[in-house]
Amino acid sequence: DVKVTQSSRYLVKRTGEKVFLECVQDMDHENMFWYRQDPGLGLRLIYFSYDVKMKEKGDIPEGYSVSREKKERFSLILESASTNQTSMYLCASSPQAVGGSIFDTGELFFGEGSRLTVL
Amino acid sequence: KQEVTQIPAALSVPEGENLVLNCSFTDSAIYNLQWFRQDPGKGLTSLLLIQSSQREQTSGRLNASLDKSSGRSTLYIAASQPGDSATYLCAVKVIGYGNKLVFGAGTILRVKS
């Protein structure tokens, strides 16, 4: 079974702190994603990566950065946390679909989520 | 811009009923469509993935169909159980939209024992 592990299930941080959210997948997937989920707004893509050291902005990248130094690990960084970044953060990974381009990804697998509260 | 709509927003049924959840999308140029379930406070669990060239996929009591031309997918759950209670989301991967999935808002399902 595919396992996507998010290191922290619950975090409480103060405004202005630097926050790291870590995600590790064990299936050698090329693609990794960070979403946030908010009531009434659904899931929104923050960043994704289709290879080591490669990243692409999603729909709401402002206030976030990412790092992918190793294929299995994708980190989301909040340089200076703000209260409007209080949310559920979800990491996902997927293989590249056979015969497809880097954008034609296969099935998406999610981690358990990290609930971040910024005070 | 691709929009994904899920109807109904919420559904409550007695145990044992067969039920259908609906997902519609506005742009038929998709790579695939995926159904997920989400339990409260948890991540999403993949249920079924349908590629654009496929018409349906089955897994146990679940069957998902895809009609790309009409922009519709249905998730059929047979013989529902209380453990099926969760939020069900569909998501489409749009051609020409990079690596992004567009998610519906979900259907909250409650199966009463």
gemmi code that builds the backbone of each chain (N, CA, C; Angstrom):
import gemmi

chains = {
    "A": [
        ("ASP", (0.828, -1.203, 0.000), (0.000, 0.000, 0.000), (0.862, 1.252, 0.000)),
        ("VAL", (0.367, 2.253, -0.708), (1.047, 3.537, -0.718), (0.894, 4.189, 0.635)),
        ("LYS", (1.985, 4.737, 1.135), (1.885, 5.455, 2.401), (2.472, 6.848, 2.225)),
        ("VAL", (1.648, 7.838, 2.550), (2.083, 9.225, 2.573), (1.989, 9.675, 4.021)),
        ("THR", (3.122, 10.052, 4.574), (3.192, 10.366, 5.992), (3.479, 11.840, 6.195)),
        ("GLN", (2.622, 12.488, 6.960), (2.849, 13.872, 7.351), (3.304, 13.880, 8.796)),
        ("SER", (4.406, 14.550, 9.039), (5.099, 14.392, 10.324), (4.296, 14.909, 11.505)),
        ("SER", (3.508, 15.945, 11.304), (2.775, 16.528, 12.426), (1.287, 16.525, 12.125)),
        ("ARG", (0.491, 15.964, 13.028), (-0.960, 15.969, 12.826), (-1.581, 17.286, 13.307)),
        ("TYR", (-1.022, 17.816, 14.393), (-1.546, 19.061, 14.951), (-0.370, 19.971, 15.316)),
        ("LEU", (-0.469, 21.235, 14.919), (0.550, 22.216, 15.303), (-0.151, 23.501, 15.725)),
        ("VAL", (0.423, 24.154, 16.735), (-0.016, 25.482, 17.145), (1.201, 26.390, 17.105)),
        ("LYS", (1.121, 27.452, 16.326), (2.241, 28.380, 16.165), (1.769, 29.809, 16.398)),
        ("ARG", (2.735, 30.685, 16.596), (2.414, 32.092, 16.805), (2.678, 32.872, 15.520)),
        ("THR", (1.959, 33.954, 15.355), (2.135, 34.845, 14.208), (3.599, 35.240, 14.072)),
        ("GLY", (4.113, 35.127, 12.834), (5.493, 35.500, 12.565), (6.483, 34.357, 12.659)),
        ("GLU", (6.080, 33.228, 13.237), (6.989, 32.084, 13.327), (7.183, 31.452, 11.965)),
        ("LYS", (8.326, 30.810, 11.792), (8.592, 30.015, 10.595), (8.102, 28.599, 10.853)),
        ("VAL", (7.338, 28.063, 9.917), (6.717, 26.759, 10.113), (7.138, 25.815, 8.999)),
        ("PHE", (7.508, 24.600, 9.387), (7.858, 23.563, 8.423), (6.840, 22.431, 8.525)),
        ("LEU", (6.254, 22.061, 7.402), (5.403, 20.879, 7.345), (6.100, 19.866, 6.444)),
        ("GLU", (6.300, 18.665, 7.001), (7.054, 17.645, 6.279), (6.143, 16.550, 5.771)),
        ("CYS", (6.474, 16.032, 4.600), (5.704, 14.960, 3.992), (6.661, 13.968, 3.349)),
        ("VAL", (6.433, 12.686, 3.612), (7.278, 11.631, 3.053), (6.386, 10.562, 2.424)),
        ("GLN", (6.747, 10.125, 1.227), (6.014, 9.030, 0.588), (6.978, 7.882, 0.296)),
        ("ASP", (6.435, 6.658, 0.358), (7.313, 5.486, 0.285), (7.137, 4.689, -0.998)),
        ("MET", (6.529, 5.289, -2.034), (6.257, 4.520, -3.251), (7.027, 5.032, -4.456)),
        ("ASP", (8.065, 5.822, -4.236), (8.904, 6.277, -5.347), (8.097, 7.068, -6.387)),
        ("HIS", (7.109, 7.807, -5.925), (6.292, 8.604, -6.839), (7.059, 9.834, -7.306)),
        ("GLU", (6.838, 10.178, -8.577), (7.503, 11.364, -9.132), (6.854, 12.659, -8.626)),
        ("ASN", (5.555, 12.638, -8.485), (4.811, 13.869, -8.222), (4.393, 13.991, -6.764)),
        ("MET", (4.528, 15.171, -6.218), (4.051, 15.442, -4.856), (3.371, 16.798, -4.818)),
        ("PHE", (2.401, 16.931, -3.907), (1.523, 18.099, -3.884), (1.295, 18.553, -2.450)),
        ("TRP", (1.047, 19.843, -2.302), (0.533, 20.388, -1.045), (-0.766, 21.141, -1.324)),
        ("TYR", (-1.815, 20.756, -0.582), (-3.117, 21.410, -0.627), (-3.430, 21.980, 0.757)),
        ("ARG", (-4.312, 22.960, 0.769), (-4.962, 23.333, 2.019), (-6.465, 23.183, 1.832)),
        ("GLN", (-7.121, 22.854, 2.949), (-8.566, 22.617, 2.905), (-9.233, 23.473, 3.954)),
        ("ASP", (-10.174, 24.283, 3.516), (-10.895, 25.176, 4.407), (-12.390, 25.022, 4.182)),
        ("PRO", (-13.178, 25.115, 5.249), (-14.635, 24.998, 5.098), (-15.166, 26.031, 4.112)),
        ("GLY", (-15.993, 25.560, 3.206), (-16.588, 26.465, 2.230), (-15.716, 26.780, 1.038)),
        ("LEU", (-14.421, 26.489, 1.132), (-13.500, 26.777, 0.017), (-12.957, 25.510, -0.613)),
        ("GLY", (-13.156, 24.373, 0.039), (-12.701, 23.110, -0.525), (-11.191, 22.982, -0.497)),
        ("LEU", (-10.683, 22.121, -1.378), (-9.238, 21.914, -1.479), (-8.651, 22.868, -2.507)),
        ("ARG", (-7.555, 23.506, -2.122), (-6.866, 24.408, -3.025), (-5.388, 24.031, -3.078)),
        ("LEU", (-4.854, 24.006, -4.292), (-3.479, 23.583, -4.500), (-2.514, 24.730, -4.210)),
        ("ILE", (-1.523, 24.457, -3.369), (-0.539, 25.490, -3.010), (0.674, 25.379, -3.936)),
        ("TYR", (1.304, 24.219, -3.946), (2.468, 23.951, -4.789), (2.463, 22.476, -5.172)),
        ("PHE", (3.123, 22.168, -6.266), (3.406, 20.771, -6.572), (4.806, 20.633, -7.155)),
        ("SER", (5.275, 19.388, -7.146), (6.607, 19.091, -7.645), (6.543, 17.818, -8.471)),
        ("TYR", (7.126, 17.840, -9.657), (7.092, 16.647, -10.501), (8.454, 15.969, -10.589)),
        ("ASP", (9.439, 16.489, -9.842), (10.748, 15.857, -9.814), (11.556, 16.515, -8.703)),
        ("VAL", (12.649, 15.880, -8.344), (13.517, 16.457, -7.314), (13.967, 17.849, -7.762)),
        ("LYS", (13.914, 18.774, -6.842), (14.316, 20.168, -7.037), (13.426, 20.920, -8.032)),
        ("MET", (12.360, 20.301, -8.513), (11.439, 20.980, -9.420), (10.169, 21.328, -8.661)),
        ("LYS", (9.623, 22.507, -8.925), (8.386, 22.907, -8.268), (7.588, 23.791, -9.212)),
        ("GLU", (6.289, 23.764, -9.005), (5.383, 24.604, -9.772), (4.374, 25.226, -8.810)),
        ("LYS", (4.031, 26.467, -9.038), (3.030, 27.125, -8.199), (1.649, 26.565, -8.514)),
        ("GLY", (0.873, 26.451, -7.463), (-0.524, 26.085, -7.625), (-1.390, 27.320, -7.681)),
        ("ASP", (-2.571, 27.217, -7.109), (-3.513, 28.334, -7.172), (-3.285, 29.400, -6.103)),
        ("ILE", (-2.699, 28.996, -4.975), (-2.550, 29.940, -3.860), (-1.146, 29.849, -3.254)),
        ("PRO", (-0.089, 30.163, -4.005), (1.275, 30.000, -3.488), (1.747, 31.118, -2.555)),
        ("GLU", (1.010, 32.222, -2.510), (1.494, 33.394, -1.762), (1.624, 33.055, -0.273)),
        ("GLY", (2.781, 33.388, 0.281), (3.029, 33.154, 1.707), (3.623, 31.788, 2.007)),
        ("TYR", (3.838, 31.006, 0.949), (4.377, 29.644, 1.117), (5.591, 29.436, 0.210)),
        ("SER", (6.447, 28.524, 0.604), (7.495, 28.030, -0.276), (7.614, 26.522, -0.046)),
        ("VAL", (8.325, 25.848, -0.927), (8.461, 24.399, -0.820), (9.909, 24.001, -1.083)),
        ("SER", (10.193, 22.778, -0.658), (11.528, 22.232, -0.884), (11.401, 20.760, -1.208)),
        ("ARG", (12.098, 20.319, -2.257), (12.142, 18.902, -2.563), (13.577, 18.531, -2.932)),
        ("GLU", (14.330, 18.179, -1.903), (15.732, 17.810, -2.064), (15.892, 16.321, -2.358)),
        ("LYS", (14.949, 15.526, -1.903), (14.951, 14.081, -2.167), (13.597, 13.687, -2.720)),
        ("LYS", (13.581, 12.639, -3.517), (12.369, 12.255, -4.218), (11.225, 11.938, -3.256)),
        ("GLU", (11.527, 11.361, -2.103), (10.476, 10.911, -1.208), (9.953, 12.008, -0.276)),
        ("ARG", (10.588, 13.147, -0.240), (10.251, 14.156, 0.777), (9.909, 15.492, 0.124)),
        ("PHE", (8.795, 16.063, 0.577), (8.335, 17.358, 0.051), (7.917, 18.206, 1.241)),
        ("SER", (8.564, 19.319, 1.423), (8.333, 20.167, 2.595), (7.618, 21.442, 2.199)),
        ("LEU", (6.694, 21.839, 3.034), (5.990, 23.116, 2.871), (6.484, 24.056, 3.967)),
        ("ILE", (6.833, 25.272, 3.568), (7.412, 26.229, 4.507), (6.558, 27.489, 4.531)),
        ("LEU", (6.187, 27.891, 5.734), (5.536, 29.176, 5.936), (6.599, 30.088, 6.537)),
        ("GLU", (7.085, 31.028, 5.757), (8.221, 31.843, 6.195), (7.877, 32.682, 7.421)),
        ("SER", (6.670, 33.223, 7.434), (6.220, 34.051, 8.563), (4.715, 33.806, 8.718)),
        ("ALA", (4.386, 32.889, 9.600), (2.997, 32.429, 9.694), (2.055, 33.585, 10.060)),
        ("SER", (0.873, 33.522, 9.449), (-0.160, 34.514, 9.753), (-1.449, 33.778, 10.099)),
        ("THR", (-2.361, 34.486, 10.758), (-3.583, 33.840, 11.239), (-4.427, 33.300, 10.080)),
        ("ASN", (-4.339, 33.924, 8.909), (-5.135, 33.423, 7.775), (-4.543, 32.159, 7.154)),
        ("GLN", (-3.447, 31.680, 7.712), (-2.888, 30.402, 7.275), (-3.301, 29.257, 8.205)),
        ("THR", (-4.151, 29.566, 9.167), (-4.761, 28.511, 9.970), (-5.622, 27.654, 9.054)),
        ("SER", (-5.323, 26.353, 9.011), (-5.998, 25.499, 8.029), (-5.590, 24.051, 8.236)),
        ("MET", (-6.252, 23.175, 7.467), (-5.818, 21.786, 7.346), (-4.951, 21.703, 6.097)),
        ("TYR", (-3.736, 21.169, 6.273), (-2.816, 21.034, 5.148), (-2.687, 19.558, 4.780)),
        ("LEU", (-2.852, 19.288, 3.503), (-2.847, 17.916, 3.012), (-1.748, 17.738, 1.965)),
        ("CYS", (-0.935, 16.721, 2.183), (0.110, 16.357, 1.230), (-0.381, 15.179, 0.404)),
        ("ALA", (0.013, 15.119, -0.850), (-0.383, 14.008, -1.716), (0.767, 13.648, -2.643)),
        ("SER", (0.726, 12.410, -3.134), (1.711, 12.000, -4.137), (1.021, 11.178, -5.207)),
        ("SER", (1.637, 11.119, -6.372), (1.101, 10.283, -7.440), (2.225, 9.872, -8.370)),
        ("PRO", (2.066, 8.712, -8.991), (3.059, 8.302, -9.983), (2.793, 9.034, -11.288)),
        ("GLN", (3.808, 9.074, -12.131), (3.554, 9.577, -13.470), (2.864, 8.490, -14.254)),
        ("ALA", (1.780, 8.824, -14.937), (1.016, 7.824, -15.677), (1.884, 7.220, -16.774)),
        ("VAL", (1.750, 5.921, -16.980), (2.553, 5.216, -17.978), (2.267, 5.789, -19.362)),
        ("GLY", (3.321, 6.149, -20.055), (3.164, 6.676, -21.403), (2.733, 8.118, -21.466)),
        ("GLY", (2.531, 8.715, -20.310), (2.028, 10.082, -20.315), (3.130, 11.106, -20.135)),
        ("SER", (2.757, 12.345, -20.186), (3.718, 13.409, -19.943), (3.848, 13.619, -18.442)),
        ("ILE", (4.721, 14.534, -18.053), (4.883, 14.800, -16.627), (3.606, 15.373, -16.040)),
        ("PHE", (2.711, 15.859, -16.877), (1.474, 16.419, -16.367), (0.337, 15.406, -16.359)),
        ("ASP", (0.558, 14.247, -16.911), (-0.507, 13.249, -17.001), (-0.322, 12.248, -15.873)),
        ("THR", (-0.596, 12.691, -14.671), (-0.271, 11.886, -13.501), (-1.323, 10.822, -13.256)),
        ("GLY", (-0.929, 9.846, -12.517), (-1.823, 8.765, -12.166), (-2.619, 9.069, -10.914)),
        ("GLU", (-2.953, 8.009, -10.189), (-3.818, 8.114, -9.016), (-3.157, 8.928, -7.909)),
        ("LEU", (-3.957, 9.739, -7.263), (-3.458, 10.625, -6.217), (-3.700, 9.994, -4.851)),
        ("PHE", (-2.662, 9.982, -3.992), (-2.755, 9.427, -2.640), (-2.423, 10.521, -1.636)),
        ("PHE", (-3.253, 10.623, -0.601), (-3.107, 11.684, 0.383), (-2.576, 11.162, 1.709)),
        ("GLY", (-1.929, 12.071, 2.442), (-1.570, 11.811, 3.828), (-2.746, 12.103, 4.747)),
        ("GLU", (-2.513, 11.973, 6.058), (-3.577, 12.135, 7.047), (-3.911, 13.588, 7.344)),
        ("GLY", (-3.072, 14.484, 6.887), (-3.332, 15.900, 7.103), (-2.614, 16.460, 8.321)),
        ("SER", (-2.320, 17.759, 8.262), (-1.718, 18.487, 9.386), (-2.595, 19.694, 9.665)),
        ("ARG", (-3.155, 19.706, 10.871), (-4.012, 20.845, 11.223), (-3.160, 21.896, 11.918)),
        ("LEU", (-3.028, 23.029, 11.262), (-2.201, 24.124, 11.776), (-3.085, 25.240, 12.306)),
        ("THR", (-2.797, 25.665, 13.515), (-3.458, 26.828, 14.109), (-2.400, 27.892, 14.349)),
        ("VAL", (-2.642, 29.090, 13.821), (-1.719, 30.211, 14.014), (-2.410, 31.240, 14.908)),
        ("LEU", (-1.799, 31.502, 16.061), (-2.412, 32.416, 17.038), (-1.853, 33.826, 16.917)),
    ],
    "B": [
        ("LYS", (-13.010, 27.977, -17.508), (-12.491, 27.454, -16.253), (-13.322, 26.251, -15.820)),
        ("GLN", (-12.617, 25.190, -15.461), (-13.313, 23.957, -15.058), (-14.010, 24.152, -13.721)),
        ("GLU", (-15.252, 23.751, -13.654), (-15.998, 23.756, -12.396), (-16.560, 22.356, -12.162)),
        ("VAL", (-16.465, 21.907, -10.917), (-16.944, 20.584, -10.544), (-18.029, 20.742, -9.493)),
        ("THR", (-19.171, 20.126, -9.754), (-20.328, 20.247, -8.876), (-20.746, 18.863, -8.394)),
        ("GLN", (-21.018, 18.759, -7.110), (-21.472, 17.477, -6.569), (-22.864, 17.642, -5.960)),
        ("ILE", (-23.723, 16.739, -6.381), (-25.110, 16.750, -5.903), (-25.480, 15.342, -5.448)),
        ("PRO", (-26.153, 15.198, -4.278), (-26.550, 16.270, -3.368), (-25.385, 16.700, -2.473)),
        ("ALA", (-25.569, 17.796, -1.765), (-24.538, 18.238, -0.825), (-24.494, 17.343, 0.403)),
        ("ALA", (-25.648, 16.798, 0.764), (-25.713, 15.899, 1.916), (-26.804, 14.874, 1.670)),
        ("LEU", (-26.613, 13.699, 2.255), (-27.524, 12.591, 2.019), (-27.566, 11.721, 3.268)),
        ("SER", (-28.776, 11.371, 3.693), (-28.936, 10.493, 4.852), (-29.820, 9.332, 4.434)),
        ("VAL", (-29.337, 8.113, 4.602), (-30.069, 6.935, 4.140), (-30.025, 5.863, 5.228)),
        ("PRO", (-31.015, 4.967, 5.231), (-30.957, 3.839, 6.167), (-29.982, 2.792, 5.657)),
        ("GLU", (-29.432, 2.048, 6.590), (-28.498, 0.989, 6.248), (-29.115, 0.012, 5.254)),
        ("GLY", (-28.319, -0.426, 4.304), (-28.767, -1.426, 3.341), (-29.215, -0.853, 2.008)),
        ("GLU", (-29.441, 0.455, 1.979), (-29.888, 1.065, 0.726), (-28.755, 1.148, -0.288)),
        ("ASN", (-29.126, 1.048, -1.572), (-28.194, 1.361, -2.651), (-28.319, 2.849, -2.929)),
        ("LEU", (-27.199, 3.512, -3.194), (-27.288, 4.955, -3.399), (-26.340, 5.415, -4.495)),
        ("VAL", (-26.653, 6.604, -5.011), (-25.885, 7.189, -6.115), (-25.468, 8.609, -5.743)),
        ("LEU", (-24.189, 8.880, -5.894), (-23.661, 10.226, -5.722), (-23.268, 10.759, -7.100)),
        ("ASN", (-23.541, 12.021, -7.327), (-23.331, 12.607, -8.646), (-22.215, 13.648, -8.655)),
        ("CYS", (-21.503, 13.674, -9.759), (-20.433, 14.639, -9.962), (-20.531, 15.135, -11.403)),
        ("SER", (-20.570, 16.436, -11.584), (-20.604, 16.979, -12.944), (-19.477, 17.987, -13.123)),
        ("PHE", (-18.970, 18.069, -14.340), (-17.873, 18.981, -14.632), (-18.156, 19.685, -15.953)),
        ("THR", (-17.635, 20.898, -16.088), (-18.037, 21.750, -17.207), (-17.163, 21.574, -18.450)),
        ("ASP", (-15.938, 21.110, -18.293), (-15.020, 20.970, -19.423), (-14.697, 19.490, -19.612)),
        ("SER", (-15.014, 18.944, -20.766), (-14.848, 17.505, -20.987), (-13.402, 17.111, -21.316)),
        ("ALA", (-12.528, 18.080, -21.451), (-11.118, 17.793, -21.760), (-10.375, 17.427, -20.484)),
        ("ILE", (-10.541, 16.172, -20.070), (-9.933, 15.720, -18.815), (-9.045, 14.516, -19.058)),
        ("TYR", (-8.003, 14.355, -18.206), (-7.180, 13.148, -18.236), (-7.876, 12.015, -17.496)),
        ("ASN", (-8.396, 12.334, -16.321), (-9.027, 11.311, -15.505), (-9.942, 11.949, -14.474)),
        ("LEU", (-10.688, 11.123, -13.786), (-11.561, 11.557, -12.694), (-11.352, 10.587, -11.542)),
        ("GLN", (-11.256, 11.132, -10.352), (-10.981, 10.293, -9.182), (-12.018, 10.560, -8.107)),
        ("TRP", (-12.459, 9.491, -7.445), (-13.361, 9.602, -6.307), (-12.580, 9.325, -5.024)),
        ("PHE", (-12.867, 10.142, -3.985), (-12.227, 10.008, -2.685), (-13.285, 9.967, -1.597)),
        ("ARG", (-12.918, 9.402, -0.437), (-13.715, 9.609, 0.761), (-12.844, 10.273, 1.808)),
        ("GLN", (-13.487, 11.067, 2.643), (-12.773, 11.742, 3.714), (-13.560, 11.608, 5.002)),
        ("ASP", (-12.917, 11.043, 6.020), (-13.515, 10.971, 7.341), (-13.185, 12.254, 8.090)),
        ("PRO", (-14.009, 12.639, 9.060), (-13.805, 13.918, 9.760), (-12.396, 14.059, 10.331)),
        ("GLY", (-11.753, 15.162, 10.009), (-10.428, 15.456, 10.546), (-9.303, 14.638, 9.951)),
        ("LYS", (-9.599, 13.904, 8.897), (-8.583, 13.036, 8.300), (-8.270, 13.468, 6.867)),
        ("GLY", (-7.284, 12.775, 6.268), (-6.960, 13.014, 4.875), (-7.941, 12.321, 3.952)),
        ("LEU", (-7.667, 12.396, 2.654), (-8.532, 11.786, 1.664), (-8.027, 10.391, 1.327)),
        ("THR", (-8.964, 9.477, 1.177), (-8.631, 8.111, 0.770), (-9.133, 7.894, -0.647)),
        ("SER", (-8.250, 7.451, -1.527), (-8.643, 7.211, -2.906), (-9.553, 5.996, -2.984)),
        ("LEU", (-10.656, 6.143, -3.709), (-11.593, 5.037, -3.901), (-11.468, 4.442, -5.295)),
        ("LEU", (-11.591, 5.287, -6.294), (-11.572, 4.815, -7.679), (-10.994, 5.896, -8.574)),
        ("LEU", (-10.245, 5.466, -9.580), (-9.701, 6.373, -10.588), (-10.205, 5.892, -11.941)),
        ("ILE", (-10.805, 6.785, -12.710), (-11.278, 6.444, -14.050), (-10.497, 7.286, -15.051)),
        ("GLN", (-9.801, 6.632, -15.954), (-9.106, 7.362, -17.002), (-10.130, 7.851, -18.027)),
        ("SER", (-9.760, 8.860, -18.792), (-10.712, 9.478, -19.727), (-11.204, 8.500, -20.785)),
        ("SER", (-10.406, 7.459, -21.064), (-10.793, 6.478, -22.080), (-11.694, 5.377, -21.527)),
        ("GLN", (-11.914, 5.359, -20.217), (-12.700, 4.311, -19.585), (-14.125, 4.781, -19.327)),
        ("ARG", (-15.027, 3.803, -19.177), (-16.418, 4.136, -18.908), (-16.777, 3.915, -17.444)),
        ("GLU", (-16.106, 2.934, -16.813), (-16.418, 2.673, -15.413), (-15.281, 1.919, -14.741)),
        ("GLN", (-15.325, 1.958, -13.390), (-14.392, 1.208, -12.565), (-15.177, 0.671, -11.376)),
        ("THR", (-14.756, -0.501, -10.921), (-15.453, -1.137, -9.796), (-14.446, -1.561, -8.746)),
        ("SER", (-14.854, -1.405, -7.481), (-14.059, -1.898, -6.372), (-15.015, -2.302, -5.271)),
        ("GLY", (-15.159, -3.608, -5.075), (-16.073, -4.098, -4.039), (-17.495, -3.632, -4.259)),
        ("ARG", (-18.052, -2.933, -3.271), (-19.436, -2.438, -3.378), (-19.537, -1.100, -4.112)),
        ("LEU", (-18.424, -0.602, -4.598), (-18.397, 0.696, -5.263), (-18.259, 0.520, -6.768)),
        ("ASN", (-19.029, 1.342, -7.492), (-18.908, 1.375, -8.941), (-18.985, 2.828, -9.377)),
        ("ALA", (-18.000, 3.261, -10.148), (-18.000, 4.628, -10.646), (-18.079, 4.598, -12.164)),
        ("SER", (-18.910, 5.456, -12.708), (-19.038, 5.561, -14.158), (-18.608, 6.948, -14.602)),
        ("LEU", (-18.230, 7.035, -15.870), (-17.804, 8.311, -16.428), (-18.414, 8.485, -17.807)),
        ("ASP", (-19.115, 9.598, -18.007), (-19.615, 9.987, -19.322), (-18.979, 11.334, -19.638)),
        ("LYS", (-17.843, 11.269, -20.323), (-17.063, 12.475, -20.546), (-17.812, 13.482, -21.408)),
        ("SER", (-18.533, 13.000, -22.384), (-19.195, 13.916, -23.322), (-20.262, 14.757, -22.644)),
        ("SER", (-20.916, 14.181, -21.659), (-21.943, 14.936, -20.943), (-21.403, 15.561, -19.671)),
        ("GLY", (-20.129, 15.319, -19.356), (-19.522, 15.910, -18.175), (-20.084, 15.375, -16.876)),
        ("ARG", (-20.268, 14.052, -16.798), (-20.871, 13.480, -15.592), (-20.164, 12.218, -15.136)),
        ("SER", (-20.146, 12.054, -13.826), (-19.706, 10.803, -13.223), (-20.647, 10.476, -12.076)),
        ("THR", (-20.876, 9.201, -11.874), (-21.679, 8.773, -10.730), (-20.902, 7.741, -9.931)),
        ("LEU", (-21.071, 7.799, -8.616), (-20.516, 6.791, -7.716), (-21.691, 6.035, -7.118)),
        ("TYR", (-21.733, 4.764, -7.396), (-22.810, 3.904, -6.912), (-22.280, 3.091, -5.734)),
        ("ILE", (-22.986, 3.159, -4.605), (-22.605, 2.382, -3.428), (-23.717, 1.374, -3.170)),
        ("ALA", (-23.383, 0.116, -3.220), (-24.367, -0.941, -3.012), (-24.434, -1.323, -1.530)),
        ("ALA", (-25.640, -1.641, -1.090), (-25.841, -2.167, 0.267), (-25.097, -1.340, 1.303)),
        ("SER", (-25.454, -0.079, 1.413), (-24.713, 0.855, 2.264), (-24.653, 0.391, 3.727)),
        ("GLN", (-23.546, 0.766, 4.387), (-23.315, 0.402, 5.786), (-22.964, 1.657, 6.577)),
        ("PRO", (-23.178, 1.642, 7.898), (-22.811, 2.822, 8.711), (-21.354, 3.239, 8.520)),
        ("GLY", (-20.473, 2.283, 8.275), (-19.061, 2.606, 8.040), (-18.810, 3.365, 6.761)),
        ("ASP", (-19.811, 3.457, 5.891), (-19.673, 4.246, 4.665), (-19.886, 5.733, 4.930)),
        ("SER", (-20.335, 6.087, 6.115), (-20.576, 7.488, 6.459), (-19.274, 8.276, 6.370)),
        ("ALA", (-19.268, 9.293, 5.542), (-18.065, 10.097, 5.284), (-18.450, 11.177, 4.275)),
        ("THR", (-17.483, 12.015, 3.950), (-17.653, 12.953, 2.833), (-16.998, 12.354, 1.597)),
        ("TYR", (-17.711, 12.380, 0.491), (-17.211, 11.832, -0.770), (-16.933, 12.983, -1.730)),
        ("LEU", (-15.711, 12.994, -2.256), (-15.304, 14.053, -3.173), (-14.903, 13.472, -4.512)),
        ("CYS", (-15.228, 14.200, -5.560), (-14.695, 13.829, -6.866), (-13.748, 14.933, -7.318)),
        ("ALA", (-12.811, 14.553, -8.171), (-11.836, 15.508, -8.677), (-11.493, 15.143, -10.107)),
        ("VAL", (-11.339, 16.144, -10.958), (-10.970, 15.909, -12.350), (-9.615, 16.520, -12.627)),
        ("LYS", (-8.835, 15.829, -13.458), (-7.552, 16.350, -13.890), (-7.736, 16.884, -15.299)),
        ("VAL", (-7.537, 18.170, -15.440), (-7.908, 18.853, -16.672), (-6.723, 18.952, -17.624)),
        ("ILE", (-6.958, 18.612, -18.883), (-5.920, 18.757, -19.911), (-5.630, 20.237, -20.098)),
        ("GLY", (-4.350, 20.555, -20.152), (-3.974, 21.941, -20.378), (-4.000, 22.787, -19.117)),
        ("TYR", (-4.119, 22.149, -17.972), (-4.202, 22.883, -16.710), (-3.048, 22.475, -15.798)),
        ("GLY", (-1.943, 22.059, -16.433), (-0.791, 21.656, -15.655), (-1.076, 20.401, -14.870)),
        ("ASN", (-0.650, 20.390, -13.632), (-0.773, 19.182, -12.819), (-1.912, 19.289, -11.830)),
        ("LYS", (-2.884, 20.116, -12.127), (-3.877, 20.450, -11.118), (-5.117, 19.592, -11.244)),
        ("LEU", (-5.597, 19.179, -10.092), (-6.915, 18.567, -10.009), (-7.898, 19.631, -9.555)),
        ("VAL", (-9.095, 19.573, -10.091), (-10.159, 20.450, -9.642), (-11.147, 19.603, -8.847)),
        ("PHE", (-11.357, 19.975, -7.603), (-12.203, 19.199, -6.697), (-13.614, 19.757, -6.621)),
        ("GLY", (-14.569, 18.866, -6.438), (-15.901, 19.271, -6.054), (-15.940, 19.551, -4.556)),
        ("ALA", (-17.046, 20.103, -4.102), (-17.191, 20.460, -2.687), (-17.522, 19.256, -1.814)),
        ("GLY", (-17.951, 18.162, -2.451), (-18.203, 16.939, -1.693), (-19.668, 16.707, -1.380)),
        ("THR", (-19.980, 15.445, -1.121), (-21.292, 15.028, -0.629), (-21.090, 14.382, 0.735)),
        ("ILE", (-21.785, 14.902, 1.750), (-21.697, 14.332, 3.092), (-22.734, 13.224, 3.203)),
        ("LEU", (-22.260, 12.005, 3.411), (-23.144, 10.845, 3.473), (-23.251, 10.353, 4.901)),
        ("ARG", (-24.486, 10.119, 5.327), (-24.720, 9.496, 6.630), (-25.591, 8.268, 6.411)),
        ("VAL", (-25.096, 7.132, 6.852), (-25.842, 5.881, 6.759), (-26.288, 5.508, 8.161)),
        ("LYS", (-27.593, 5.455, 8.365), (-28.142, 5.209, 9.703), (-28.351, 3.723, 9.930)),
        ("SER", (-27.991, 3.258, 11.102), (-28.178, 1.841, 11.430), (-29.562, 1.602, 12.031)),
    ],
}
model = gemmi.Model(1)
for chain_id, residues in chains.items():
    chain = gemmi.Chain(chain_id)
    for i, (resn, *xyz) in enumerate(residues, 1):
        res = gemmi.Residue()
        res.name, res.seqid = resn, gemmi.SeqId(i, " ")
        for name, pos in zip(("N", "CA", "C"), xyz):
            atom = gemmi.Atom()
            atom.name, atom.element = name, gemmi.Element(name[0])
            atom.pos, atom.b_iso = gemmi.Position(*pos), 0.0
            res.add_atom(atom)
        chain.add_residue(res)
    model.add_chain(chain)
structure = gemmi.Structure()
structure.add_model(model)
structure.setup_entities()
